[in-house]
Amino acid sequence: MRGNITRRGKSSWRLKYDVGTGTERKIAYVTVRGTRKQAEAELAKRLTELAEGRYVARSAQTLETYVRHWLANIAPAKSGPSSLAQYGTMIRNHVLPELGAIELQKLDAAAIDRLYMLCRKRGLSPVTVSNLHSVLKRILKSAVRAGKLVCSPMDRIQTEPNAKPREVEVLSEEELRRLLGHLKGHWLYLPTLLAVHTGLRRGEVCGLRWKDVNASDIHVTQAIGRIGNKIGVTTLKTRRSKRTIKLPASLLLELAQHKKVQATIRLRLGLGKDAADLICTMPDGKPLHPVVLSHTFAQKVREAGLPSTTFHGLRHFHVSYLLKHGVPLHVVSARAGHANASVTLNTYAHLMGEEDERAAEQADKLFESIRERK
């Protein structure tokens, strides 16, 4: 595969080379500014890419055009409506205003580094910038796979965001007992009890239906969350989030009692004899809004005089309690609906210190046993 160089001006050169495959011949023309030596280097680079199968045809497509294609056609295959809405918001607010007009093939690491610097100057949290980085990385990786880029400029950035994960904070058993006592008789009592006993995410608690409950367990099949500016049923966070969870007998009794009370309230409100499909609802029978749930929970925690925690902290309590009491990691991970056991381990490793101490004790006993046999 050969090419040639023609002078077009004092410091302008036209590269001409064959990019056809098989019997179809296709000629590419590229203008390069600089010295002839620089033009020769650029031609050699392009011919090498062709020979190695890494050649990408020249395109003036902008980053914004490809981003919109990715959001509409690529991302939905692996992300639910709630996640897609978050991606769209982050991209529209922070990426497109700074980088959208740049041609995809001209986007470089320096431009991305500048974007991250601007985000920090504007006061975006490290977590937000890190999330933005993850989404942009996925988009550019997709462009490489689609043959739009030879390689991703992400490989050369020098300011990769690295938000340190916050250490999980959970209430103690005594604090949780006080909280449940404070909530008794309030509509928030059952959602709190469900989260404590099952480790369900906030949206999963709001989306749980009576038909998802049987005599011994619950089936997690949907969630309720934000979709753009609205609240509705969304897909679950990960593939493993669709799961079955065994329920303790005490929680089953609470659910049975709650169903009776809910049916009575619905009759009084003129909503019909049948209990609402959703287990957790507002007092007027309407679906439970996740944001209202979080805000009310925070208010009740303050009223009870307890350390600041979130509704999501109840999920952490459930997982950490099981780990501390010797439930195998893979069982806890499946119960929590984590993508894999490594997610559980990375998040809760600091709670497993006692397990390491027991391992050391067992190793010491083994050593003593071996030494005694000599």
Secondary structure as the mmCIF struct_conf table of DSSP 4:
data_model
#
loop_
_struct_conf.conf_type_id
_struct_conf.id
_struct_conf.beg_label_comp_id
_struct_conf.beg_label_asym_id
_struct_conf.beg_label_seq_id
_struct_conf.end_label_comp_id
_struct_conf.end_label_asym_id
_struct_conf.end_label_seq_id
STRN STRN1 GLY A 3 GLY A 9
TURN_TY1_P TURN_TY1_P1 LYS A 10 SER A 11
STRN STRN2 SER A 12 ASP A 18
TURN_TY1_P TURN_TY1_P2 GLY A 22 THR A 23
STRN STRN3 ILE A 27 ARG A 33
BEND BEND1 GLY A 34 GLY A 34
HELX_RH_AL_P HELX_RH_AL_P1 ARG A 36 ALA A 51
TURN_TY1_P TURN_TY1_P3 GLU A 52 GLY A 53
STRN STRN4 THR A 62 THR A 62
HELX_RH_AL_P HELX_RH_AL_P2 LEU A 63 HIS A 69
HELX_RH_PI_P HELX_RH_PI_P1 TRP A 70 ILE A 74
HELX_RH_3T_P HELX_RH_3T_P1 ALA A 75 ALA A 77
TURN_TY1_P TURN_TY1_P4 LYS A 78 LYS A 78
HELX_RH_AL_P HELX_RH_AL_P3 PRO A 81 MET A 90
HELX_RH_PI_P HELX_RH_PI_P2 ILE A 91 VAL A 95
HELX_RH_AL_P HELX_RH_AL_P4 LEU A 96 LEU A 99
TURN_TY1_P TURN_TY1_P5 GLY A 100 ALA A 101
BEND BEND2 ILE A 102 ILE A 102
STRN STRN5 GLU A 103 GLU A 103
HELX_RH_3T_P HELX_RH_3T_P2 LEU A 104 LYS A 106
HELX_RH_AL_P HELX_RH_AL_P5 ALA A 109 LYS A 121
TURN_TY1_P TURN_TY1_P6 ARG A 122 GLY A 123
HELX_RH_AL_P HELX_RH_AL_P6 PRO A 126 ARG A 145
TURN_TY1_P TURN_TY1_P7 ALA A 146 GLY A 147
BEND BEND3 LYS A 148 LYS A 148
BEND BEND4 VAL A 150 CYS A 151
HELX_RH_3T_P HELX_RH_3T_P3 PRO A 153 ARG A 156
BEND BEND5 GLN A 158 GLN A 158
HELX_LH_PP_P HELX_LH_PP_P1 ALA A 163 VAL A 168
HELX_RH_AL_P HELX_RH_AL_P7 GLU A 173 LEU A 183
TURN_TY1_P TURN_TY1_P8 LYS A 184 GLY A 185
BEND BEND6 HIS A 186 HIS A 186
TURN_TY1_P TURN_TY1_P9 TRP A 187 LEU A 188
HELX_RH_AL_P HELX_RH_AL_P8 TYR A 189 THR A 198
HELX_RH_AL_P HELX_RH_AL_P9 ARG A 202 GLY A 207
STRN STRN6 ARG A 209 ARG A 209
HELX_RH_3T_P HELX_RH_3T_P4 TRP A 210 ASP A 212
STRN STRN7 VAL A 213 VAL A 213
BEND BEND7 ALA A 215 SER A 216
STRN STRN8 ASP A 217 VAL A 220
STRN STRN9 ALA A 223 ILE A 227
TURN_TY1_P TURN_TY1_P10 GLY A 228 ASN A 229
STRN STRN10 LYS A 230 THR A 234
BEND BEND8 LYS A 237 THR A 238
HELX_RH_3T_P HELX_RH_3T_P5 ARG A 239 SER A 241
BEND BEND9 LYS A 242 LYS A 242
STRN STRN11 ARG A 243 LYS A 246
HELX_RH_AL_P HELX_RH_AL_P10 ALA A 249 ARG A 268
TURN_TY1_P TURN_TY1_P11 LEU A 269 GLY A 270
BEND BEND10 LEU A 271 LEU A 271
BEND BEND11 LYS A 273 ASP A 274
HELX_LH_PP_P HELX_LH_PP_P2 ALA A 275 ALA A 276
BEND BEND12 ASP A 277 ASP A 277
STRN STRN12 LEU A 278 LEU A 278
BEND BEND13 ILE A 279 CYS A 280
STRN STRN13 THR A 281 THR A 281
TURN_TY1_P TURN_TY1_P12 PRO A 283 ASP A 284
BEND BEND14 GLY A 285 GLY A 285
HELX_LH_PP_P HELX_LH_PP_P3 LYS A 286 LYS A 286
STRN STRN14 PRO A 287 PRO A 287
HELX_LH_PP_P HELX_LH_PP_P4 LEU A 288 HIS A 289
HELX_RH_AL_P HELX_RH_AL_P11 PRO A 290 GLU A 303
TURN_TY1_P TURN_TY1_P13 ALA A 304 GLY A 305
HELX_LH_PP_P HELX_LH_PP_P5 LEU A 306 SER A 308
TURN_TY1_P TURN_TY1_P14 PHE A 311 PHE A 311
HELX_RH_AL_P HELX_RH_AL_P12 HIS A 312 LYS A 324
TURN_TY1_P TURN_TY1_P15 HIS A 325 GLY A 326
HELX_RH_AL_P HELX_RH_AL_P13 LEU A 329 ALA A 336
TURN_TY1_P TURN_TY1_P16 GLY A 337 GLY A 337
BEND BEND15 ALA A 339 ASN A 340
HELX_RH_AL_P HELX_RH_AL_P14 ALA A 341 TYR A 348
HELX_RH_3T_P HELX_RH_3T_P6 ALA A 349 MET A 352
HELX_RH_AL_P HELX_RH_AL_P15 GLY A 353 ARG A 373
#
